[in-house]
């Protein structure tokens, strides 16, 4: 069963874009809006299933405290100066 939905107070720029896009695609305005609406819901559903995407460290990479300790331990030799190389 489909329910009627009314969208009020659409600004002129958006209304014009919708009309032009519907014409460009060769569909009526109702079909275009429904398509955009459904695609937006699909994106929201995918995103809500993975809340980690909202966290900046997951996008840029994040380490646990254990990861950081293992990394620092692995590169600790690079902190040592080989005195023989400087003579």
C-alpha positions in Angstrom: 0.0 0.0 0.0 1.4 3.4 -0.9 0.8 6.5 1.2 0.5 9.9 -0.3 3.2 12.3 0.8 3.2 16.1 0.3 6.3 18.2 0.3 5.6 21.8 1.0 7.7 25.0 0.6 10.1 23.8 -2.1 12.3 26.7 -3.1 12.1 27.9 -6.7 15.6 26.7 -7.6 14.9 23.2 -6.5 11.4 23.2 -8.1 13.0 24.4 -11.4 15.7 21.7 -11.3 13.1 19.0 -10.6 11.1 20.1 -13.6 14.1 20.4 -15.9 15.5 17.0 -14.8 12.1 15.3 -15.3 12.0 16.7 -18.8 15.6 15.7 -19.5 14.9 12.1 -18.3 11.6 12.0 -20.1 9.6 11.1 -17.0 6.9 12.9 -15.0 7.8 14.9 -11.9 6.1 12.4 -9.6 8.3 9.5 -11.0 11.5 11.6 -10.7 10.8 12.6 -7.1 9.9 9.0 -6.1 13.1 7.8 -7.7 15.3 10.3 -5.9 13.5 9.7 -2.7 14.0 5.9 -2.9 17.7 6.3 -3.8 18.2 8.6 -0.9 16.6 6.1 1.5 18.8 3.3 0.1 21.9 5.4 0.8 20.6 6.2 4.3 19.9 2.5 5.0 23.4 1.5 3.9 25.0 4.2 6.0 23.0 3.5 9.1 24.2 -0.1 8.9 27.8 1.1 9.2 28.0 3.9 11.8 31.8 3.7 11.7 31.7 5.8 8.6 30.6 8.7 10.8 33.9 8.5 12.7 36.8 10.5 11.1 39.4 8.1 12.4 37.9 5.2 10.4 38.2 7.2 7.2 41.7 8.4 7.9 42.9 5.3 9.7 42.9 4.7 13.4 45.0 2.6 15.7 44.3 1.0 19.0 46.7 1.5 21.8 48.1 -2.0 21.1 48.6 -1.2 17.4 50.5 2.0 18.4 52.7 0.1 20.8 53.5 -2.6 18.3 54.4 0.0 15.7 56.6 2.0 18.0 58.3 -1.2 19.1 58.9 -2.3 15.5 60.5 1.0 14.6 62.5 1.5 17.8 65.7 0.5 16.0 65.4 3.6 13.8 65.7 5.7 16.9 69.3 4.4 17.7 72.2 6.3 16.3 75.0 4.1 14.8 78.1 6.0 16.0 80.3 4.2 13.5 78.4 5.9 10.6 79.3 9.3 11.9 83.1 8.8 12.1 
